[in-house]
Amino acid sequence: MTGYGRAQQILDGKEILVEIRAVNHRYFEFSSRVPRAYMYLDEKLKSLLQGRVARGKTEVCVTINRIDGSDAKIQVNMGTAQGYLQALRDANETLHLQDDLKLTDLIRFPEIFIVQKAVENEEAVWEEIRQVASAALDRFVTMREAEGARLKADIKSKLDAISGMVAVVEEASPRMTEQYRNRLYAKLEELLGSNGFDQQRILTEAAVFSEKVAVDEETVRLRSHIQQFHALLEDEEPVGRKLDFLIQEMNREVNTIGSKAQELTITQTVVNLKSEIEKIREQIQNIE
């Protein structure tokens, strides 16, 4: 399920920005982008999200800036600077060049600077990051809940459509036996005449055929699956994987009906049922 959440605060002289993004994915997949000095935050952020996110390819981006510039102490390595300066002057003398060296020329050599990062308390930093990340996560979850509500309404309408199609199958199913019996009568009358065959044998053959093509069990299970689907949609816990399993079972029942069907209305309805089930299957990949 897609989602986005963003939060920004200034805490203890640090400007902290946390952004959380997610795109559809069958499972929970986490990645983060944090400053190199704060790589220890990766697992902590993952644990924070796992408590509230069950599905989605999710990325957390953290930006930390010291607004007072006190996060590092910068000094000049005088020995290195003098070495560069002497080397350049020796080159001037050898090549007979004008000595126009200035301070800005030495700045081009980063090796002359010594950068000492201020030592930070990791737990204190994490508590600040956690506070901002939690705010971003709240907004992220709110956005996903809104999308989930839209998906829920759409899936319910599709389930209602499927229920209507099951009713069509239930109504048309008895006609298969009647049509088979009529075709059998017509064929035997054509071959033997009206008095040339056993009426009871025709009824027995029709009964056997009826047993083979009956789809009552499948339609009963389909209706049960639809009821379970509705119940799961109202559940407050993550149900995406349960719905995934249930839609597979629904598809299995429809395939069985399709393999038994020898009546045009049922065959056409099975095609429509599979189409609606596939639409739901695609959508529930995005549901928590």
C-alpha positions as a Markdown table, in Angstrom:
| # | Residue | x | y | z |
|---|---|---|---|---|
| 1 | Met | 0.0 | 0.0 | 0.0 |
| 2 | Thr | 1.3 | 3.4 | -0.9 |
| 3 | Gly | 1.8 | 6.1 | 1.7 |
| 4 | Tyr | 3.8 | 9.2 | 2.7 |
| 5 | Gly | 4.5 | 10.9 | 6.0 |
| 6 | Arg | 6.8 | 13.8 | 6.8 |
| 7 | Ala | 7.8 | 15.5 | 10.1 |
| 8 | Gln | 10.3 | 18.2 | 11.0 |
| 9 | Gln | 11.4 | 19.5 | 14.4 |
| 10 | Ile | 14.3 | 21.4 | 16.0 |
| 11 | Leu | 15.5 | 19.6 | 19.1 |
| 12 | Asp | 18.7 | 20.3 | 21.1 |
| 13 | Gly | 20.1 | 22.5 | 18.4 |
| 14 | Lys | 19.5 | 20.0 | 15.6 |
| 15 | Glu | 17.1 | 20.4 | 12.8 |
| 16 | Ile | 15.7 | 16.9 | 12.2 |
| 17 | Leu | 13.6 | 15.9 | 9.1 |
| 18 | Val | 12.1 | 12.5 | 8.7 |
| 19 | Glu | 10.3 | 11.3 | 5.6 |
| 20 | Ile | 8.6 | 7.9 | 5.2 |
| 21 | Arg | 7.5 | 6.6 | 1.8 |
| 22 | Ala | 6.0 | 3.3 | 0.8 |
| 23 | Val | 4.9 | 1.6 | -2.5 |
| 24 | Asn | 2.9 | -1.5 | -3.0 |
| 25 | His | 4.7 | -4.8 | -2.0 |
| 26 | Arg | 3.4 | -8.1 | -0.9 |
| 27 | Tyr | 5.7 | -8.2 | 2.1 |
| 28 | Phe | 7.3 | -5.6 | 4.4 |
| 29 | Glu | 10.6 | -4.5 | 2.9 |
| 30 | Phe | 12.6 | -1.8 | 4.7 |
| 31 | Ser | 15.4 | 0.6 | 3.6 |
| 32 | Ser | 16.8 | 3.8 | 5.1 |
| 33 | Arg | 18.9 | 6.8 | 4.1 |
| 34 | Val | 20.6 | 8.4 | 7.1 |
| 35 | Pro | 23.8 | 10.4 | 7.5 |
| 36 | Arg | 26.9 | 8.2 | 7.6 |
| 37 | Ala | 27.6 | 9.1 | 11.2 |
| 38 | Tyr | 24.1 | 7.9 | 12.2 |
| 39 | Met | 24.0 | 4.5 | 10.6 |
| 40 | Tyr | 23.2 | 2.9 | 14.0 |
| 41 | Leu | 19.7 | 4.4 | 13.5 |
| 42 | Asp | 18.8 | 1.9 | 10.8 |
| 43 | Glu | 17.7 | -1.0 | 12.9 |
| 44 | Lys | 16.0 | 1.2 | 15.4 |
| 45 | Leu | 13.9 | 2.8 | 12.6 |
| 46 | Lys | 13.1 | -0.6 | 11.2 |
| 47 | Ser | 11.8 | -1.8 | 14.6 |
| 48 | Leu | 9.8 | 1.4 | 15.0 |
| 49 | Leu | 8.0 | 0.8 | 11.6 |
| 50 | Gln | 7.5 | -2.9 | 12.0 |
| 51 | Gly | 5.2 | -2.2 | 14.9 |
| 52 | Arg | 2.8 | -0.5 | 12.7 |
| 53 | Val | 3.5 | -1.5 | 9.1 |
| 54 | Ala | 3.0 | -5.0 | 7.9 |
| 55 | Arg | 3.3 | -4.6 | 4.1 |
| 56 | Gly | 4.9 | -2.3 | 1.6 |
| 57 | Lys | 8.3 | -1.5 | 0.2 |
| 58 | Thr | 9.1 | 1.3 | 2.7 |
| 59 | Glu | 11.9 | 3.8 | 2.8 |
| 60 | Val | 12.8 | 6.2 | 5.7 |
| 61 | Cys | 14.9 | 9.2 | 4.9 |
| 62 | Val | 16.5 | 11.1 | 7.9 |
| 63 | Thr | 18.2 | 14.5 | 7.6 |
| 64 | Ile | 20.0 | 16.0 | 10.6 |
| 65 | Asn | 21.6 | 19.5 | 10.6 |
| 66 | Arg | 23.2 | 21.4 | 13.4 |
| 67 | Ile | 21.7 | 24.9 | 13.3 |
| 68 | Asp | 24.5 | 26.3 | 15.5 |
| 69 | Gly | 27.3 | 24.6 | 13.5 |
| 70 | Ser | 28.7 | 23.0 | 16.7 |
| 71 | Asp | 28.6 | 19.4 | 15.5 |
| 72 | Ala | 32.3 | 19.5 | 14.4 |
| 73 | Lys | 35.6 | 21.2 | 15.4 |
| 74 | Ile | 37.8 | 22.1 | 12.4 |
| 75 | Gln | 41.6 | 22.7 | 12.7 |
| 76 | Val | 44.4 | 23.2 | 10.2 |
| 77 | Asn | 47.1 | 20.6 | 10.1 |
| 78 | Met | 50.0 | 23.1 | 10.0 |
| 79 | Gly | 52.6 | 20.6 | 9.1 |
| 80 | Thr | 50.7 | 19.4 | 6.0 |
| 81 | Ala | 49.9 | 23.0 | 5.0 |
| 82 | Gln | 53.6 | 23.9 | 5.2 |
| 83 | Gly | 54.5 | 20.8 | 3.2 |
| 84 | Tyr | 52.1 | 21.8 | 0.4 |
| 85 | Leu | 53.4 | 25.4 | 0.5 |
| 86 | Gln | 57.1 | 24.4 | 0.3 |
| 87 | Ala | 56.4 | 22.0 | -2.5 |
| 88 | Leu | 54.6 | 24.6 | -4.5 |
| 89 | Arg | 57.4 | 27.2 | -4.0 |
| 90 | Asp | 60.1 | 24.6 | -5.0 |
| 91 | Ala | 58.1 | 24.0 | -8.2 |
| 92 | Asn | 58.0 | 27.8 | -8.8 |
| 93 | Glu | 61.8 | 28.0 | -8.5 |
| 94 | Thr | 62.4 | 25.1 | -10.7 |
| 95 | Leu | 60.0 | 26.2 | -13.4 |
| 96 | His | 60.9 | 29.9 | -13.0 |
| 97 | Leu | 57.3 | 30.8 | -12.3 |
| 98 | Gln | 56.0 | 33.9 | -10.5 |
| 99 | Asp | 55.3 | 33.2 | -6.8 |
| 100 | Asp | 51.7 | 34.3 | -6.5 |
| 101 | Leu | 50.5 | 31.8 | -3.9 |
| 102 | Lys | 47.7 | 32.8 | -1.6 |
| 103 | Leu | 45.7 | 31.2 | 1.2 |
| 104 | Thr | 42.9 | 30.4 | -1.2 |
| 105 | Asp | 45.3 | 28.1 | -3.1 |
| 106 | Leu | 45.9 | 26.0 | 0.0 |
| 107 | Ile | 42.2 | 25.6 | 0.7 |
| 108 | Arg | 42.0 | 23.4 | -2.4 |
| 109 | Phe | 43.8 | 20.7 | -0.5 |
| 110 | Pro | 41.3 | 19.1 | 2.0 |
| 111 | Glu | 44.1 | 17.1 | 3.6 |
| 112 | Ile | 45.2 | 20.2 | 5.5 |
| 113 | Phe | 42.0 | 20.3 | 7.5 |
| 114 | Ile | 41.4 | 18.1 | 10.6 |
| 115 | Val | 37.6 | 17.6 | 11.3 |
| 116 | Gln | 36.7 | 16.3 | 14.7 |
| 117 | Lys | 33.1 | 15.4 | 15.1 |
| 118 | Ala | 31.5 | 16.1 | 18.5 |
| 119 | Val | 30.9 | 13.0 | 20.5 |
| 120 | Glu | 27.1 | 12.4 | 20.9 |
| 121 | Asn | 25.1 | 10.3 | 23.2 |
| 122 | Glu | 23.5 | 7.7 | 20.8 |
| 123 | Glu | 20.5 | 7.0 | 23.0 |
| 124 | Ala | 19.8 | 10.7 | 23.4 |
| 125 | Val | 20.0 | 11.2 | 19.6 |
| 126 | Trp | 17.8 | 8.2 | 19.0 |
| 127 | Glu | 15.1 | 9.6 | 21.4 |
| 128 | Glu | 15.1 | 12.8 | 19.4 |
| 129 | Ile | 14.9 | 10.9 | 16.1 |
| 130 | Arg | 12.2 | 8.6 | 17.5 |
| 131 | Gln | 10.1 | 11.6 | 18.4 |
| 132 | Val | 10.2 | 13.1 | 14.9 |
| 133 | Ala | 9.9 | 9.7 | 13.2 |
| 134 | Ser | 6.8 | 8.8 | 15.2 |
| 135 | Ala | 5.1 | 12.0 | 14.1 |
| 136 | Ala | 6.0 | 11.2 | 10.5 |
| 137 | Leu | 4.8 | 7.6 | 11.0 |
| 138 | Asp | 1.4 | 8.9 | 12.3 |
| 139 | Arg | 0.9 | 10.9 | 9.2 |
| 140 | Phe | 2.1 | 8.0 | 7.0 |
| 141 | Val | -0.4 | 5.6 | 8.7 |
| 142 | Thr | -3.2 | 8.1 | 8.4 |
| 143 | Met | -2.7 | 8.4 | 4.7 |
| 144 | Arg | -2.6 | 4.6 | 4.3 |
| 145 | Glu | -5.8 | 4.3 | 6.3 |
| 146 | Ala | -7.6 | 6.7 | 4.0 |
| 147 | Glu | -6.4 | 4.7 | 1.0 |
| 148 | Gly | -7.4 | 1.5 | 2.8 |
| 149 | Ala | -11.0 | 2.8 | 3.3 |
| 150 | Arg | -11.2 | 3.5 | -0.4 |
| 151 | Leu | -10.0 | 0.0 | -1.3 |
| 152 | Lys | -12.4 | -1.5 | 1.3 |
| 153 | Ala | -15.4 | 0.2 | -0.3 |
| 154 | Asp | -14.3 | -0.9 | -3.8 |
| 155 | Ile | -13.7 | -4.5 | -2.8 |
| 156 | Lys | -17.1 | -4.7 | -1.0 |
| 157 | Ser | -18.8 | -3.6 | -4.2 |
| 158 | Lys | -16.9 | -6.3 | -6.1 |
| 159 | Leu | -17.9 | -8.9 | -3.5 |
| 160 | Asp | -21.6 | -7.9 | -4.0 |
| 161 | Ala | -21.2 | -8.3 | -7.7 |
| 162 | Ile | -19.7 | -11.8 | -7.2 |
| 163 | Ser | -22.6 | -12.7 | -4.9 |
| 164 | Gly | -25.0 | -11.7 | -7.7 |
| 165 | Met | -23.1 | -13.9 | -10.2 |
| 166 | Val | -23.2 | -16.9 | -7.8 |
| 167 | Ala | -27.0 | -16.5 | -7.7 |
| 168 | Val | -27.0 | -16.7 | -11.5 |
| 169 | Val | -25.0 | -19.9 | -11.3 |
| 170 | Glu | -27.3 | -21.4 | -8.7 |
| 171 | Glu | -30.4 | -20.6 | -10.8 |
| 172 | Ala | -28.9 | -21.9 | -14.0 |
| 173 | Ser | -27.4 | -25.1 | -12.6 |
| 174 | Pro | -30.6 | -27.2 | -12.5 |
| 175 | Arg | -31.2 | -26.5 | -16.2 |
| 176 | Met | -28.0 | -28.5 | -17.1 |
| 177 | Thr | -29.7 | -31.8 | -16.1 |
| 178 | Glu | -32.9 | -30.9 | -17.8 |
| 179 | Gln | -31.1 | -29.9 | -21.0 |
| 180 | Tyr | -29.1 | -33.1 | -20.9 |
| 181 | Arg | -32.2 | -35.2 | -20.4 |
| 182 | Asn | -34.0 | -33.5 | -23.3 |
| 183 | Arg | -31.0 | -33.9 | -25.6 |
| 184 | Leu | -30.8 | -37.6 | -24.7 |
| 185 | Tyr | -34.6 | -38.1 | -25.4 |
| 186 | Ala | -34.3 | -36.3 | -28.7 |
| 187 | Lys | -31.3 | -38.4 | -29.8 |
| 188 | Leu | -32.8 | -41.7 | -28.9 |
| 189 | Glu | -36.2 | -40.8 | -30.5 |
| 190 | Glu | -34.3 | -40.0 | -33.6 |
| 191 | Leu | -32.5 | -43.3 | -33.6 |
| 192 | Leu | -35.1 | -45.7 | -32.1 |
| 193 | Gly | -38.5 | -44.0 | -32.1 |
| 194 | Ser | -40.6 | -43.0 | -29.2 |
| 195 | Asn | -41.2 | -46.6 | -27.9 |
| 196 | Gly | -37.8 | -48.0 | -28.6 |
| 197 | Phe | -36.0 | -47.1 | -25.3 |
| 198 | Asp | -36.4 | -47.5 | -21.6 |
| 199 | Gln | -37.7 | -44.4 | -19.9 |
| 200 | Gln | -36.3 | -45.4 | -16.6 |
| 201 | Arg | -32.9 | -45.8 | -18.0 |
| 202 | Ile | -33.1 | -42.2 | -19.3 |
| 203 | Leu | -33.9 | -40.9 | -15.8 |
| 204 | Thr | -31.1 | -42.9 | -14.3 |
| 205 | Glu | -28.6 | -41.5 | -16.9 |
| 206 | Ala | -29.9 | -38.0 | -16.2 |
| 207 | Ala | -29.4 | -38.5 | -12.4 |
| 208 | Val | -25.8 | -39.7 | -12.9 |
| 209 | Phe | -25.1 | -36.7 | -15.1 |
| 210 | Ser | -26.7 | -34.4 | -12.5 |
| 211 | Glu | -24.3 | -35.7 | -9.9 |
| 212 | Lys | -21.3 | -35.1 | -12.1 |
| 213 | Val | -22.2 | -31.5 | -13.0 |
| 214 | Ala | -23.7 | -30.4 | -9.7 |
| 215 | Val | -22.1 | -27.2 | -8.4 |
| 216 | Asp | -24.0 | -26.8 | -5.2 |
| 217 | Glu | -21.0 | -27.5 | -3.0 |
| 218 | Glu | -18.9 | -25.0 | -4.8 |
| 219 | Thr | -21.5 | -22.3 | -4.6 |
| 220 | Val | -22.1 | -22.9 | -0.9 |
| 221 | Arg | -18.3 | -22.6 | -0.3 |
| 222 | Leu | -18.1 | -19.5 | -2.4 |
| 223 | Arg | -20.8 | -17.8 | -0.4 |
| 224 | Ser | -19.0 | -18.9 | 2.8 |
| 225 | His | -15.8 | -17.3 | 1.5 |
| 226 | Ile | -17.6 | -14.1 | 0.6 |
| 227 | Gln | -19.0 | -13.9 | 4.2 |
| 228 | Gln | -15.5 | -14.5 | 5.6 |
| 229 | Phe | -14.1 | -11.8 | 3.3 |
| 230 | His | -16.6 | -9.3 | 4.6 |
| 231 | Ala | -15.8 | -10.2 | 8.2 |
| 232 | Leu | -12.0 | -9.8 | 7.6 |
| 233 | Leu | -12.5 | -6.4 | 6.0 |
| 234 | Glu | -13.9 | -5.2 | 9.3 |
| 235 | Asp | -11.0 | -6.6 | 11.3 |
| 236 | Glu | -8.7 | -4.1 | 13.0 |
| 237 | Glu | -5.6 | -6.3 | 12.7 |
| 238 | Pro | -3.5 | -6.8 | 9.5 |
| 239 | Val | -5.5 | -9.2 | 7.3 |
| 240 | Gly | -3.8 | -8.9 | 3.9 |
| 241 | Arg | -2.3 | -12.4 | 3.9 |
| 242 | Lys | -5.5 | -14.0 | 5.1 |
| 243 | Leu | -7.4 | -12.2 | 2.3 |
| 244 | Asp | -4.8 | -13.4 | -0.2 |
| 245 | Phe | -5.4 | -17.0 | 0.9 |
| 246 | Leu | -9.1 | -16.6 | 0.8 |
| 247 | Ile | -9.1 | -15.2 | -2.7 |
| 248 | Gln | -7.1 | -18.2 | -3.9 |
| 249 | Glu | -9.8 | -20.5 | -2.4 |
| 250 | Met | -12.5 | -18.5 | -4.2 |
| 251 | Asn | -10.7 | -18.8 | -7.5 |
| 252 | Arg | -10.4 | -22.5 | -6.9 |
| 253 | Glu | -14.1 | -22.9 | -6.5 |
| 254 | Val | -14.9 | -20.9 | -9.6 |
| 255 | Asn | -12.4 | -23.0 | -11.6 |
| 256 | Thr | -14.2 | -26.1 | -10.5 |
| 257 | Ile | -17.6 | -24.7 | -11.5 |
| 258 | Gly | -16.1 | -23.8 | -14.9 |
| 259 | Ser | -14.8 | -27.4 | -15.4 |
| 260 | Lys | -18.2 | -28.8 | -14.6 |
| 261 | Ala | -20.3 | -26.2 | -16.5 |
| 262 | Gln | -22.0 | -27.4 | -19.7 |
| 263 | Glu | -24.5 | -24.6 | -19.8 |
| 264 | Leu | -23.9 | -21.3 | -21.7 |
| 265 | Thr | -25.1 | -19.0 | -18.9 |
| 266 | Ile | -22.9 | -20.6 | -16.3 |
| 267 | Thr | -19.8 | -20.6 | -18.7 |
| 268 | Gln | -20.3 | -16.9 | -19.3 |
| 269 | Thr | -20.8 | -16.2 | -15.6 |
| 270 | Val | -17.6 | -18.1 | -14.7 |
| 271 | Val | -15.6 | -15.8 | -17.0 |
| 272 | Asn | -17.1 | -12.8 | -15.3 |
| 273 | Leu | -16.5 | -14.3 | -11.8 |
| 274 | Lys | -12.8 | -14.9 | -12.6 |
| 275 | Ser | -12.4 | -11.3 | -13.9 |
| 276 | Glu | -13.8 | -9.8 | -10.6 |
| 277 | Ile | -11.8 | -12.2 | -8.4 |
| 278 | Glu | -8.6 | -11.2 | -10.3 |
| 279 | Lys | -9.4 | -7.5 | -9.7 |
| 280 | Ile | -9.8 | -8.2 | -6.0 |
| 281 | Arg | -6.6 | -10.3 | -5.9 |
| 282 | Glu | -4.6 | -7.4 | -7.4 |
| 283 | Gln | -6.0 | -5.0 | -4.8 |
| 284 | Ile | -5.5 | -7.1 | -1.7 |
| 285 | Gln | -1.7 | -7.2 | -2.5 |
| 286 | Asn | -1.8 | -3.6 | -1.2 |
| 287 | Ile | -3.8 | -4.2 | 2.0 |
| 288 | Glu | -2.2 | -4.5 | 5.4 |
